[in-house]
Amino acid sequence: MKSLNAAVISWCLVGVAAFQLNAERQVKTINDNWDFKFPEAKEWTRIVIPHTFNDDAYRMRDYYKGKGFYRRNLRMDSIDSGKRYFLKFDGANKAADVSVNGHEIDSHVSGYTSFVVDVTDFLNRGDNEVVVTVDNSRADIGPVSADFTFWGGIYRDVWMLTVPSVHFDMADYGSNGVAISTPEVNDRRAEVEVNSGIKNDSPSEMTVVVKTSLIDPDGNVVKNLRRNLKIQPGETKNVVVNVDNISSPKLWSPETPNLYAVKSELIDAVSGNKLDEVVNPLGFRWFGFDGEKGFSLNGKLLKLRGVNRHQDMAPLGWALSDDAHRRDFELIKEIGANFVRLAHYPQDDAALDACDRLGLLVWEEIPVVNRVDSIPGFDDNAERGLVEMIRQHRNHPSVIGWGYMNEILLRAPGDNDSSWTGVRNHTLDLAHRLEKRLKEEDSSRVSFIAFHGSDRYNKVGLNIADVVGWNLYQGWYGGDLTGFDRYLEDQHRRFPDKPIIVSEWGAGSDRRLHSMVPVPFDFSIEYQQKYVEHYLPYIENHDYVAGGAYWNFIDFNVAERQESMPRVNNKGILYNNRDFKDVAYYFKSAWRDDEAVLHIAVDDWGDRYLAEGQLMPIKIYGNVDEVELQLNGHSLGKKKLENFNCVFPANLNPGKSILVARGVKDGEEIQDVATVSLKGCPDVMSGETLAINVGGNCSFESDHDDMLWLPDRRYEKGGWGYVGGKSKSTTAEIFNTLDGPLYQTSREGLSEYRIDVPNGRYEVELLMTDVNRPSTLSPYLLGRNQVDDKVRGESRIAIEINGRSVEKDFSPSDGDNYFQPVRRRYVVENNEGSISVKFIPLSGTATLSGMMLRRL
């Protein structure tokens, strides 16, 4: 007997090829043999679909937004007058115009949903030229503003569909024409309603049999129903079939994602020949949200444990294969998630198929993000995108709700701005319009809306969806970690009946940055761990919080982002190449009760530095009760895990050390082995380089020359460090360097930097930059951009090293050199037992970002 994964998925998820090849319908991809060019280009370039024309988004903030042209020769050896021919585009961002043989046929105005074009009447026998113009600049199509790149191109599959003249409706907003619902579901019985749209494109009246088959997860036909239909030429009719009295249905859930299938067939009533066929997935489940109890599925409370997922992978942008989409959701399931928010747009059919198969509950949404624009057509296009999303993905049991706005007041004018009243009213009108249409399309699922952490949404009356999602970043962009707890508690106290989900929460991390004393927004690996270890227990331990979706599953491209890794939002728990960050094992430890998890959290940190006598904290993530850690074969003892982690202080020696952790879960022993590398304090006397990340609390390991820069510290006799000044940081991008974080922290107003070393000849290198000119900062920095990069006027300084003048009148911005790295080296004779670099302000204040010392 076939299993679900072997039988039903072969029909539903692989494109229903097994049935359709035997039926009249024929389906094939036409991803090969396409050409592409930009408007100004003279020559075409051969490409393969999926494709994006925005590889520039990896290099620059102001990436290309405009038109791109695609063409393909479509050869038709024959054209059957009894068939219709369609092209189906799974995704072309943002708008697409399609022409065949010079005839403009159709336009589509959503970059994230499928569309189907009937090309029958424009095809010739032999060669046919298909031209598609894609435009990712259209301001009347959402999103207009968002914290992700608008990758232009035909970035999902293109299909050719051949169907008989009588077929399932191909003009139903990109869907396959069949809508499935479950009016009744419980653990004893279920009922299925199948609503099929049927089109007669033949010149004659036709009588067809509409055959509906229900197939269980083991591949057995449970029910077979037939309905005769008489349909006139050019007519589209809907047939509703009720499949009732399904006893003891196998329920769909994250633990047991039992998938049924509904096979819909059209049969010629006279000849008995099969005309058309489609197969859709079906899952029996029911769910609900409650303001006090949270979320329930199939009558049982269930915490939604999830992530947000962007369809992004370098160097492909959004042009991912179906296998890449499926891989992502398998990884999401591996860490123990049961929920995913498809942010901030409808995603590939392969993504929804994977969620059905794996048992991942889904919040899917349209990209109405940051603000509502008054551009003509914007509202209509948003509504159409909503309808397309729902109709194309309504049959997926994984979907529990539809979202239609995200942080929509983030870029709205202030209350006292003259335009605020109009913006507020327009936003409210569109929200009510979308909420109404959502319920008309699908009353069986909930509506979602996501707000950033501002009570303004409640004040203006936008809290109208069934479930409110809060995107909260207290302790990252501003405030402290406990502000997260207080914010949620305040919302629940004031709106106790409103279901709440934490739709975004996250902190950035850069594997080059590490700190023993992590602080908000330092982008250290350690602060991300600290942040996550505070937020997740609160979500898990408070019933009124239905769950959460961590932001984000992966580090992903944002062309406009600056920060420590320009063009990357690095809040992921996986790197963009899908390697796990150490913190991913914290989630896995908390969420995977079905298997033992034990991980020594040292993978993210390459070479480490310890001051003399300092112990290195070794963190362990796991879901075992107790863990023993061995260092180079010697036990460091045993520790109980609290909040799925514990820390061993370890006395590491320079060089590589072997760590072995062991624990027991449910009688089964588990162990993890890791290697840690330690660098001692650089021996300047032997020619090693002392590199200091001045102004930074983090060590920084360059990923292009492996130089380890040590965190800054105050000078003490016999050592090294700063004298005076204060630490300063910026999020602005520093150009023409791969070591941006070195320049984004600095010591401002210092009078001296001193390093006590034996006499001799040395090379001193100073790193500086001038960011005292406005730069265009991201609105997603929230409160932080209120304090960054203020213009304080040009700073000019003189520099002396051991009493000798090396710069008499200097500014790192000389030559209009703002946001650029300045590295100057000086050779000095040390006859005083110390290298003393003094900064004498001529105007403004002195600022130093880094310092290197090497004995010659």
Secondary structure as UniProt FT lines:
FT   TURN            4..7
FT   HELIX           8..12
FT   TURN            13..15
FT   HELIX           17..20
FT   TURN            21..22
FT   STRAND          26..29
FT   STRAND          34..37
FT   TURN            39..40
FT   STRAND          45..47
FT   HELIX           55..58
FT   STRAND          67..73
FT   TURN            81..82
FT   STRAND          83..89
FT   STRAND          92..93
FT   STRAND          95..100
FT   TURN            101..102
FT   STRAND          103..108
FT   STRAND          115..118
FT   HELIX           120..122
FT   STRAND          129..135
FT   TURN            139..140
FT   STRAND          153..154
FT   STRAND          158..164
FT   STRAND          166..168
FT   TURN            173..174
FT   STRAND          178..185
FT   STRAND          189..200
FT   STRAND          206..215
FT   TURN            217..218
FT   STRAND          221..231
FT   TURN            233..234
FT   STRAND          236..247
FT   STRAND          251..252
FT   STRAND          260..268
FT   TURN            269..271
FT   STRAND          274..282
FT   STRAND          287..290
FT   TURN            291..293
FT   STRAND          294..297
FT   TURN            298..299
FT   STRAND          300..301
FT   STRAND          304..309
FT   TURN            314..316
FT   HELIX           322..334
FT   TURN            335..336
FT   STRAND          339..342
FT   HELIX           349..358
FT   STRAND          361..365
FT   TURN            376..377
FT   HELIX           378..393
FT   TURN            394..395
FT   TURN            397..398
FT   STRAND          399..406
FT   TURN            408..411
FT   TURN            415..416
FT   TURN            418..419
FT   HELIX           420..441
FT   TURN            443..444
FT   STRAND          446..452
FT   HELIX           456..460
FT   STRAND          467..471
FT   TURN            475..477
FT   HELIX           482..494
FT   TURN            496..497
FT   STRAND          500..504
FT   TURN            511..512
FT   STRAND          513..514
FT   TURN            520..521
FT   HELIX           525..541
FT   TURN            543..544
FT   STRAND          545..550
FT   STRAND          556..557
FT   TURN            559..560
FT   TURN            566..567
FT   STRAND          568..569
FT   TURN            576..577
FT   TURN            582..583
FT   HELIX           584..591
FT   TURN            593..594
FT   STRAND          598..600
FT   TURN            603..604
FT   STRAND          607..609
FT   TURN            612..613
FT   STRAND          616..622
FT   STRAND          626..631
FT   TURN            632..633
FT   STRAND          634..640
FT   TURN            643..644
FT   STRAND          645..650
FT   STRAND          655..665
FT   TURN            666..667
FT   STRAND          668..679
FT   HELIX           684..686
FT   STRAND          690..693
FT   TURN            694..695
FT   STRAND          699..701
FT   TURN            703..705
FT   STRAND          708..711
FT   TURN            717..718
FT   STRAND          720..723
FT   STRAND          726..729
FT   HELIX           740..744
FT   STRAND          745..748
FT   STRAND          752..755
FT   STRAND          760..768
FT   HELIX           779..786
FT   STRAND          796..801
FT   TURN            802..803
FT   STRAND          804..810
FT   TURN            812..816
FT   TURN            818..819
FT   STRAND          822..830
FT   STRAND          835..843
FT   STRAND          847..848
FT   STRAND          850..855
//
